[in-house]
Amino acid sequence: MWMVQKVFWKQVHDSIISVLIGDNHNLIEEIVGLTDLCNGCSDCVKMGESCRGYGPIYPSFLEKYIVPNHFDNLVVGDPFFDFIATKSDSLEEWNLPMISCRNLTIDCAEMKIDLTNLVSSVTQMPLKIVEMMMKKWKVKSVKINSRSMIKDIFNYKHKEIIAPFRLTDPFATTEKSESKLDHVELNLTRSSKCTRGITTEEVEEYRNVIANIRRMFPTDHIKITGVYVQSSTLRELYGVLNCLKETIYHENQ
């Protein structure tokens, strides 16, 4: 079934490139999501040279992207983070492209499952790499997309040099970043566990999310979007708002 999907994705990707875009690469202003169908092929990387919005970026972006550009929005996610976190022997070896971006969108699954050991856990991200990108690319704002999906992996292990980090980790152990951002958005439109974690008492570990965001991405403005709450009474709604308040002010309790 997976192979059938892969063939279908390639056909869709190739049709978009050849039929819809053709020779008009330089006219494309934003290309987001197409790279998921090809793992960042040369055509998609080439279009990124003139786009204002691009992503998710794949490892090929590090190897093939050579033209300086300023992006309004650049998307990074699990494939890019996983590659760096499992292949890196040192931080210095990663020569990030000479680009800049106003907004960095971090798009990742809420959970991962190691199919070798059949163990599931909250998805990790390489914090030091994120900090490098923010500094070198002169990022002004960050958007975090928390997606309700489980990422299947095999023999997944971070290199020791790249310390793994989860937004659900105890906030007291999270070092504060030196970068000050204009604003940060936590988008929960496609979330399940994170939404329940900050609006109910079902997933307690997510109480640390906002406190960790404040430390990872210091800002005076944090926006939470895409929270859909089902409540039939004011009493139920009060419970949701109370949990949300406790999450927001968790660091002060």
N, C-alpha and C positions, 0 to 999 in steps of 0.2 A: 504493500500500500504506500509506504514511504517513497519508494522508487517512482511509483506512478505520479505522486504529487510533485516530486522533484522534476520529472520530465514536463509536467504541466506548467510548473512555475517558469521553467526555462523558455517554453513556448510563449507564455504571456510576456515575459521580459523581452525576448527577441522581437516580438510583434510591436511592443511599445517603442523599442529603439529604432526599428527599421521603418515602421509605418507611421506612427504618430509623431516621432521626432525627426527621423531622417537626417538631413544635413543641417538642421536648425539647432545644433547643440548650443551655440552661443546665445540663442534666444530664450533658453530655459532659465527662469529665475529661481525656481525651487524644485528640488528633487528629493523627496523624503519617502522612504519605504521601498523604492525600486531596488536598492542594493541588497535588500533581504532576499530577493529572488535569484541573485547571482553571486552573493558573497563579495561584492565589490569588484566587478570586472573592469577592464581597461576603459570601456565606453563610459561607464558610470563615473569613474574617477576623472575622466577627461571632461565630462559635463560639469563636474564640481569646480573646475577652474574658473567658471564664469557665473556660478550660481550664488544667490544670496542666502539660500537655505539648503542644507545638504545633510544626508545621513540615512540610516546609521552608517558610520564609517567602519570599515573592516580593516584587517591587517594590511591589505593591499594599498590602502590609503597612505600608510607610512612609507611604502616602497616606491609608489608610482607618482605621488603628488609632488610636483616641483614648482608650480607657479604660485607666487605670493598672491593672496586674496584676502579680503575681509568679508566674513560671513555675518549676516544678521542672526542666523541660527545654525548651530552645528549639533547634530545628534550623535551621541555615543551610547553604546549598550553592551550587552553581554558578550557578543562575539569578540569585540575589541578588547574588553577587560579580561576575558578568559585567556586570550592569546598572550597578552602581556604578562598576566599574573602567573601563568604556567610555563612561559618560555624564557623569561628574563633571568639573567644572572646578575645584573646590576642595573641601577637606574640610569647610569650614564650612557648605556648603550642605545637608549631610545632618543634618536634625533627627530623630535617632532617637527612636522612641516612648518615652514616660515609663513604662518597665516595668523589671523586674528579673528575673533568672533565676539559679537556683542552678547549673545545669549548661548549658553551651553545647556543642551537638553540631555539629561541622563535617563535613559530608557532601559529598565531592567525588570526581569521577572521577580515576583515576590519570593518564590521558593525554588530550590533545586533538589534533585534527587540523584544520588550516586548509584547508578545501576550496577556497579561492581559490588558494593557493600550493602545496597538497598537501604541507604540512610538518607533522610531528607533533612534539610535545614534552610534557614533564611539565606537568600542569595548574598554573596559577598561582593565587595568591590575593592580594587587596589587604591587605597586612599592617597598614597604618595603620587601615583600617576595622575589622579584627578587634580591634585594640588599643582603638579607640574604643568598640566594643560591650562589650568586657570591662570597661572602666572605668565607662562610663555605666550599664550594666546590673548592675554589682556581681557579676560572675561569680565563682563559687567553685571550679568545676572545669570541665575541658574534655574532651570525647571526640572523637577524630578517626576518622571512618570512611573508610578508603581503599578505594574501590570499583574492581574490575577491569572498567573499561569505557572506551571511547573516545568522547569528546564531539566531535561534528561542529560546526564553527563556520564562519562566513563573515566575511571582512574584520575579523578580531578584532584589536583594538589597544587597549592600555591607554592612558588619558590619562596625560600625564607626571606629573601631580600625585599619581597613585596608583601608587606603585612596585610592580611585580609581584614576587612572592616564591614560591619553590618549596621544599618541604621537602628537596629533593635539592641545593639550592645549597650551596656550600662554607660550612661552619658558621662559619669564622673571620670572614666578612663579615657575619654576622647580629648585629644589635644586641640586647642583652639587654633584655627588658621589665622594667618596674618593678613589675609586678603579681605578687604571690606567690599561687599557687593551692594549694588543699588537695590535689588530685591530678589527674593527666592519664591518660587511657586512649587507647592506639592500637589500634583495632579492625581486625583484618585478616581478618575472617570472609569478606569478599567480595573480598579482594585477590588479585592475581596478582604483579605486578612488585615491589611493596613487600615481600611475603612472601619472594619469591626473593632480593631484594636484601639482606635482613638475615639470611638463613639459608644463602645460598650465595655463590659468587663470580661469579655470572652477571651481575648488574646492579650494578656497582660504585658508581654514583652514589648509591644508597640507603644507603650507609654513613653519610651525613650526617644521616639522618632523626632519630635519637634526640638527637644533639647539637643540632640545630636546634630540636627540641621543647623541650629544656631551656632554650634561650635565648629562644624565643618565649613559652613558657608555664612560667616558673620554678616548680618544685615539688620537694618532697622525695620524692614518690611517683609513679612512672611505671609504668603497668601495660600490658603488651602482651597482647592477647587474640585468639583466633581463628586462631592459627598452627597449621596442620595440616601435619605433616611425615611424608613417607613414607620410611621407612628399614627395610631388612630385616636390617641387622647393627648391632652396637654401634659398629663403625668408622664407618659412615655417620652414625649418630646423633652420634658425637663430632665429626665434621666440621661438622654443622649447629650444634651447641652452641658450637663454637669460633667460627664465623662470627657467631653471635648475640652472643657475648661481645665480639668485636672491634667490632661495631656499637655496643653499649652503652657501651663504654669508648673509642670512637673519638676523642673529644675529648681524652683524656689521653695519646694515643699520639704 
